[in-house]
Amino acid sequence: MPDEAMVRLLDYNRRRYWLANGWSIRFRVAEIAVSKGRPRGIKYAFTLHDVDGNRLLGFDNAHGVGRAQTYDHRHRFRRTAELVPYVFKGADELICDFFAAVERACATEGVDFVFDAEDIELEEDSDDEPEIPG
């Protein structure tokens, strides 16, 4: 049974937030079997996209980083091919760290960190977003 923080994290699944400038934030979170690479029993992908749907930054655990045994990592703003290990401290911290990275990205671009809309994506709406590998 997940603790309260993990339940909050899982509740973000399929949420999408729209920023006032047209960028969007997408969340994919699912419970999975505990493994060496994913000891918390979750898989996740949090991403920031520009107005054309291009990925600007992300946090995920879809695959290992180099020879690391852990899968948690982030993709740098506007350099998403560059992976940086992420130290998972907890579910609430992950959410806060991701939103802080989005806020920094907005500041870098001179974009207001202001939400314009929120929705929950239906499964069929998520075809353009890759599945989170198990």
Secondary structure, 3 states (H helix, E strand, C coil): CCCHHHHHHHCCCCEEEEECCCCEEEEEEEECCCCCCCCCCEEEEEEEECCCCCEEEEEECCCCCCCCCCCCEEEECCEEEEEEECCCCCHHHHHHHHHHHHHHHHHHHCCCCCEEEEEECCHHHHCCCCCCCC
